[in-house]
Amino acid sequence: MIMIKNMLLKNKQDLYLYKISMV
């Protein structure tokens, strides 16, 4: 459960960084 939550959190960070790099 914690691992999945951690993965989702990391995914959100990656998406966020991706959006920043797109600008």
N, CA, C and O atoms as CSV, one atom per row, in Angstrom:
chain,resi,resn,atom,element,x,y,z
A,1,MET,N,N,0.843,-1.201,0.000
A,1,MET,CA,C,0.000,0.000,0.000
A,1,MET,C,C,0.881,1.256,0.000
A,1,MET,O,O,0.691,2.167,-0.805
A,2,ILE,N,N,1.825,1.277,0.901
A,2,ILE,CA,C,2.706,2.448,0.989
A,2,ILE,C,C,3.523,2.607,-0.292
A,2,ILE,O,O,3.737,3.719,-0.776
A,3,MET,N,N,3.974,1.475,-0.830
A,3,MET,CA,C,4.780,1.517,-2.056
A,3,MET,C,C,3.984,2.118,-3.207
A,3,MET,O,O,4.497,2.936,-3.970
A,4,ILE,N,N,2.737,1.707,-3.321
A,4,ILE,CA,C,1.877,2.228,-4.395
A,4,ILE,C,C,1.679,3.730,-4.211
A,4,ILE,O,O,1.741,4.500,-5.169
A,5,LYS,N,N,1.443,4.124,-2.985
A,5,LYS,CA,C,1.240,5.541,-2.681
A,5,LYS,C,C,2.501,6.324,-3.050
A,5,LYS,O,O,2.430,7.421,-3.604
A,6,ASN,N,N,3.638,5.744,-2.733
A,6,ASN,CA,C,4.919,6.376,-3.031
A,6,ASN,C,C,5.101,6.531,-4.530
A,6,ASN,O,O,5.575,7.566,-4.999
A,7,MET,N,N,4.728,5.509,-5.278
A,7,MET,CA,C,4.840,5.546,-6.735
A,7,MET,C,C,3.963,6.648,-7.311
A,7,MET,O,O,4.390,7.389,-8.197
A,8,LEU,N,N,2.744,6.755,-6.811
A,8,LEU,CA,C,1.827,7.792,-7.289
A,8,LEU,C,C,2.393,9.173,-6.992
A,8,LEU,O,O,2.315,10.083,-7.818
A,9,LEU,N,N,2.958,9.311,-5.813
A,9,LEU,CA,C,3.531,10.594,-5.417
A,9,LEU,C,C,4.684,10.959,-6.348
A,9,LEU,O,O,4.794,12.099,-6.801
A,10,LYS,N,N,5.537,9.980,-6.627
A,10,LYS,CA,C,6.668,10.215,-7.514
A,10,LYS,C,C,6.168,10.562,-8.909
A,10,LYS,O,O,6.739,11.416,-9.587
A,11,ASN,N,N,5.110,9.902,-9.331
A,11,ASN,CA,C,4.536,10.151,-10.644
A,11,ASN,C,C,4.047,11.587,-10.745
A,11,ASN,O,O,4.233,12.248,-11.767
A,12,LYS,N,N,3.425,12.059,-9.682
A,12,LYS,CA,C,2.925,13.439,-9.656
A,12,LYS,C,C,4.089,14.410,-9.776
A,12,LYS,O,O,3.998,15.405,-10.495
A,13,GLN,N,N,5.167,14.131,-9.086
A,13,GLN,CA,C,6.348,14.997,-9.140
A,13,GLN,C,C,6.914,15.019,-10.549
A,13,GLN,O,O,7.288,16.075,-11.059
A,14,ASP,N,N,6.977,13.841,-11.183
A,14,ASP,CA,C,7.506,13.745,-12.539
A,14,ASP,C,C,6.644,14.540,-13.504
A,14,ASP,O,O,7.156,15.244,-14.374
A,15,LEU,N,N,5.336,14.421,-13.345
A,15,LEU,CA,C,4.415,15.165,-14.209
A,15,LEU,C,C,4.614,16.662,-14.013
A,15,LEU,O,O,4.616,17.433,-14.972
A,16,TYR,N,N,4.780,17.052,-12.770
A,16,TYR,CA,C,4.983,18.463,-12.436
A,16,TYR,C,C,6.262,18.983,-13.093
A,16,TYR,O,O,6.268,20.051,-13.705
A,17,LEU,N,N,7.334,18.218,-12.959
A,17,LEU,CA,C,8.606,18.612,-13.564
A,17,LEU,C,C,8.480,18.649,-15.075
A,17,LEU,O,O,9.060,19.515,-15.731
A,18,TYR,N,N,7.735,17.725,-15.621
A,18,TYR,CA,C,7.528,17.659,-17.068
A,18,TYR,C,C,6.823,18.919,-17.556
A,18,TYR,O,O,7.193,19.495,-18.579
A,19,LYS,N,N,5.812,19.335,-16.817
A,19,LYS,CA,C,5.063,20.546,-17.173
A,19,LYS,C,C,5.974,21.765,-17.131
A,19,LYS,O,O,5.908,22.628,-18.006
A,20,ILE,N,N,6.817,21.834,-16.119
A,20,ILE,CA,C,7.736,22.968,-15.976
A,20,ILE,C,C,8.702,23.016,-17.158
A,20,ILE,O,O,8.968,24.088,-17.702
A,21,SER,N,N,9.222,21.866,-17.551
A,21,SER,CA,C,10.189,21.820,-18.650
A,21,SER,C,C,9.527,22.153,-19.988
A,21,SER,O,O,10.200,22.570,-20.930
A,22,MET,N,N,8.215,21.970,-20.069
A,22,MET,CA,C,7.495,22.263,-21.307
A,22,MET,C,C,7.350,23.765,-21.511
A,22,MET,O,O,7.304,24.242,-22.645
A,23,VAL,N,N,7.278,24.496,-20.430
A,23,VAL,CA,C,7.069,25.947,-20.524
A,23,VAL,C,C,8.304,26.626,-21.108
A,23,VAL,O,O,8.321,27.847,-21.266
